C-alpha cells in the first residue's frame, strides 16, 4: 500500500506511472480506464459507490428540484437561487461519473492509444528526459488542483461541526422528508447524508477532472519536448558529424560527405518529430471527440450556477462560488497551456536553422510549418476553445446576466 502511495510523489513522473496514479483514484469509484489494469476492485467499493451515488442524487438532484420548484419557488428567489447554485455546482459530478461509465470502452481505447504513443519514446534520450521534465510539471499541477478541491470539500464538511450548536454549511438546504432538520434523530441522519453525498461529489469530480488534466497535459508535454528537439536539431547534426567524420576515408569528398551525413541525420530526426507531431494531433482529435458532449453540458450548467450564486448572495455561496470558478479554471488552464505549447512548437519550427538544410529537408520543414499553424486546442462541444479568454468571457457574460436579472427581480 505504501509503495503505491509513494508513486503519487513528483519523483515518479513517467507517463505510465502517472496514469497508474489516475487509475488508482478512479478505481475507488469502480471506474477502470486501462485495458491491462490487473488490480481488481474490492467488493466493498462495489457496495459503497452505488450507495454514495444514490445518496448524492437524493440530495443534489431530487431535493434540489423539490426546494427550487416547490418549497421556495418564486416566493423566495434568493433561497431558490442558492439551492439551484449548489445543485448545479454539484451535479457536475454526476455528469462526469456517468460519462466515465457510459463511455468506458472509448476511454480505455483513448488511454491505450496515449500509452502506445508514449511507448515509442526511446528511453534515456534527451527527448525522454525532457518529456519527463514536462510531465513533472503536469503532475504537479494536477496534484495541486486535487489538493485544492479536497481542501475545499473538507472545509465545506467541517465548517458546521466547528461552529457551536447545530448547524449545516448551507442552512437553507433542507432535505426532503427530514424536517425539522435540527432535531434528533433528523440532525444526525442529515449530517451523515450530507457527508456521504458531498464527499462523493468532490471526490468523483476532482478524480475525473485529473484524468482530463493528465491526458491533455501529455499532449502539452509532448509539444514542448518536440520544440526542444527542433531547436537543437542543427547543433545535433553537427555533433553527429564531428563524432563520425574520422570514418570518411576520401578526404577530397569531405565537404560533400559532411553535407550528406548532416542532412541524412536531419532527415531521420525530422521524420521522427513529424511522426510524434501527427500522433499528438490524432490523439487530441480523439480526445476532443470523446469529451465534446461532456464539456458542452458542464459549461452550460456552470454558467447558470455562477449566475444563481450571485443572485443568492455571496454570504450564502462564498464556498460554492470559488468551487465553480476553479472547475472552469482548471479546464481553461489545461487548454491554454496546450495552446501555448502548440505556439511554442510553431516558433521552434521556424527557428530550427532550416536555411542550412538541403532542399529536401527544407520542404519537410515547410510542411511542418503549415501543419503547426493549426493550433492544438481543447474544445467545448466544438463551439468554443478552452483558454483564458473563454474563461473571462464566461465570467463577464455571467455577471452581465446577473445584473440584468437582479434589476428585474428588484
C-alpha positions, 0 to 999 in steps of 0.5 A: 500500500505504501509503495503505491502511495509513494508513486503519487510523489513528483519523483515518479513522473513517467507517463505510465506511472502517472496514469497508474496514479489516475487509475488508482483514484478512479478505481475507488469509484469502480471506474477502470480506464486501462485495458491491462489494469490487473488490480481488481476492485474490492467488493466493498467499493462495489457496495459503497459507490452505488450507495454514495451515488444514490445518496448524492442524487437524493440530495443534489438532484431530487431535493434540489428540484423539490426546494427550487420548484416547490418549497421556495419557488418564486416566493423566495428567489434568493433561497431558490437561487442558492439551492439551484447554485449548489445543485448545479455546482454539484451535479457536475459530478454526476455528469462526469461519473456517468460519462466515465461509465457510459463511455468506458470502452472509448476511454480505455481505447483513448488511454491505450492509444496515449500509452502506445504513443508514449511507448515509442519514446526511446528511453534515456534520450534527451527527448525522454528526459525532457518529456519527463521534465514536462510531465513533472510539471503536469503532475504537479499541477494536477496534484495541486488542483486535487489538493485544492478541491479536497481542501475545499470539500473538507472545509465545506464538511467541517465548517458546521461541526466547528461552529457551536450548536447545530448547524449545516454549511448551507442552512437553507438546504433542507432535505426532503422528508427530514424536517425539522432538520435540527432535531434528533434523530433528523440532525444526525441522519442529515449530517451523515447524508450530507457527508456521504453525498458531498464527499462523493461529489468532490471526490468523483469530480476532482478524480475525473477532472485529473484524468482530463488534466493528465491526458491533455497535459501529455499532449502539452508535454509532448509539444514542448519536448518536440520544440526542444528537439527542433531547436537543437536539431542543427547543433545535433547534426553537427555533433553527429558529424564531428563524432563520425567524420574520422570514418570518411576515408576520401578526404577530397569528398569531405565537404560533400560527405559532411553535407550528406551525413548532416542532412541524412541525420536531419532527415531521420530526426525530422521524420521522427518529430513529424511522426510524434507531431501527427500522433499528438494531433490524432490523439487530441482529435480523439480526445476532443471527440470523446469529451465534446458532449461532456464539456458542452453540458458542464459549461452550460450548467456552470454558467447558470450556477455562477449566475444563481450564486450571485443572485443568492448572495455571496454570504450564502455561496462564498464556498460554492462560488470559488468551487465553480470558478476553479472547475472552469479554471482548471479546464481553461488552464489545461487548454491554454497551456496546450495552446501555448505549447502548440505556439511554442512548437510553431516558433521552434519550427521556424527557428530550427536553422532550416536555411542550412538544410538541403532542399529536401529537408527544407520542404519537410520543414515547410510542411511542418510549418503549415501543419503547426499553424493549426493550433492544438486546442481543447474544445467545448462541444466544438463551439468554443476553445478552452483558454483564458479568454473563454474563461473571462468571457464566461465570467463577464457574460455571467455577471452581465446576466446577473445584473440584468436579472437582479434589476428585474427581480428588484 
